[in-house]
Amino acid sequence: MAKNPFIPFSRPWIDDTEIEAVSQVLASKWISTGTRVREFERAFAEYLGVKHAIAVSSCTAALHLSLVVAGVGNDDEVITTPYTFTATAEAIRYVGAKPVFVDVQPDTLNIDTNKIEAAITERTKVILPVHIAGVPCDMATLQEVCDTHNLTLIDDAAHAIPTEYKGQYIGNLGDLSAFSFYANKNLTTGEGGMITTNSDAFAEPLRTMRLHGINKDAWSRQSQRNIWHYDIATEGYKYNMTDIQAAMGVCQLMKLNKQHERRRNFAHIYQTELAKFPQISTPVAPDNPREHAWHLYIIQLNTGNRDEFVEALREANIECSVHYIPLHLFDFYQERYGYRVGDFPCAEAAFERVVSLPLHPGLTEDDIYIVISAIGGFLSQVD
Ligand SMILES: Cc1ncc(COP(=O)(O)O)c(C=O)c1O
């Protein structure tokens, strides 16, 4: 039987617009941080309706700097989820604090807000939720807990563009939000990130800290014909974004609603068709379609072996992935922080059953139906 063409799990949605914009930056000979970064920041802030957007080199950098301005340091604790990519907890380690994991809700896979109070100690400084797959966390409850205990709310919004929560975009809630523009994200600059905040007190030091703590970036110095004179105003890091990345980001932002529409349409087909298989639990889909970025489409298997499922789809030329191996199951997190298998039963149970299906705007409806048909074929064999 002729095989269908390879269906990749994820691909960036790039066309001539990005290629032309990046070429213009290269031709201009100003290829590091400059006017394109400012333009991207302004457009990003305007899209979300947030006061400040500060472009950085990655979401990991965005999380790190957010923790620094929130005043988190050695021996502090940050409450987060084990059901995430290692970058979330890694950034907490950068500031010398401990990631205190709280188990997730079995359906959304987001942090279980009912379990947070029990994890708060006098060392807790921040709550750091992750909007898994693009489903918003319960921000109202998280804000309430933070207000009660005088904690900072920093959300990892790597998957959450564009995600609405009660009529506002994620990135415009809490104290600080960290976005990722990594190659597989809904909006990509290859590598890159953004911090958003409505707080002037956070934004000002962030702009300085992302480039060595220097009070004027190279573009400002060049444009003022004052190339060599600067002050180190604060502690700094090498986390600036380049104009090459930002030029791509501006184009991606202009296409964001269109790519979201395509993701939503594909997710809707998956939801409708896969609901016919009792062996599968489809992901939670909020009634309001704007409340899910559909960055990932994560199903949970109620029967059969997950690894065999992934392998069967691979045989059918379809690439799947698994999000996530809970962090407390990794050697490093067990050795450094003493976590053990069994600590977070919901995260572990989900991990055994989850598969992320292909979902990106470059797919076609035919591709989605090929994936659904391959799943049907596999399930008919395990019944
Ligand atoms: C939930 C989450 N947080 C943080 C990151 C880190 O993003 P970056 O690669 O931009 O540092 C990722 C990247 O995949 C992620 O999925």
Ligand as a Chemical Component Dictionary entry (heavy atoms), coordinates in Angstrom:
data_LIG
# 
_chem_comp.id                   LIG 
_chem_comp.type                 NON-POLYMER 
_chem_comp.pdbx_formal_charge   0 
_chem_comp.three_letter_code    LIG 
# 
loop_
_chem_comp_atom.comp_id 
_chem_comp_atom.atom_id 
_chem_comp_atom.alt_atom_id 
_chem_comp_atom.type_symbol 
_chem_comp_atom.charge 
_chem_comp_atom.model_Cartn_x 
_chem_comp_atom.model_Cartn_y 
_chem_comp_atom.model_Cartn_z 
_chem_comp_atom.pdbx_ordinal 
LIG C1 C1 C 0 6.559  25.342 28.857 1  
LIG C2 C2 C 0 7.867  25.868 28.353 2  
LIG N1 N1 N 0 8.551  26.748 29.095 3  
LIG C3 C3 C 0 9.724  27.253 28.688 4  
LIG C4 C4 C 0 10.287 26.876 27.485 5  
LIG C5 C5 C 0 11.602 27.427 27.098 6  
LIG O1 O1 O 0 11.521 28.202 25.955 7  
LIG P1 P1 P 0 12.839 28.733 25.209 8  
LIG O2 O2 O 0 13.331 27.592 24.371 9  
LIG O3 O3 O 0 12.358 29.882 24.389 10 
LIG O4 O4 O 0 13.798 29.123 26.250 11 
LIG C6 C6 C 0 9.621  25.964 26.671 12 
LIG C7 C7 C 0 10.204 25.563 25.396 13 
LIG O5 O5 O 0 9.824  24.663 24.708 14 
LIG C8 C8 C 0 8.374  25.437 27.111 15 
LIG O6 O6 O 0 7.699  24.554 26.374 16 
# 
loop_
_chem_comp_bond.comp_id 
_chem_comp_bond.atom_id_1 
_chem_comp_bond.atom_id_2 
_chem_comp_bond.value_order 
_chem_comp_bond.pdbx_ordinal 
LIG C1 C2 SING 1  
LIG C2 N1 SING 2  
LIG C2 C8 DOUB 3  
LIG N1 C3 DOUB 4  
LIG C3 C4 SING 5  
LIG C4 C5 SING 6  
LIG C4 C6 DOUB 7  
LIG C5 O1 SING 8  
LIG O1 P1 SING 9  
LIG P1 O2 DOUB 10 
LIG P1 O3 SING 11 
LIG P1 O4 SING 12 
LIG C6 C7 SING 13 
LIG C6 C8 SING 14 
LIG C7 O5 DOUB 15 
LIG C8 O6 SING 16 
# 
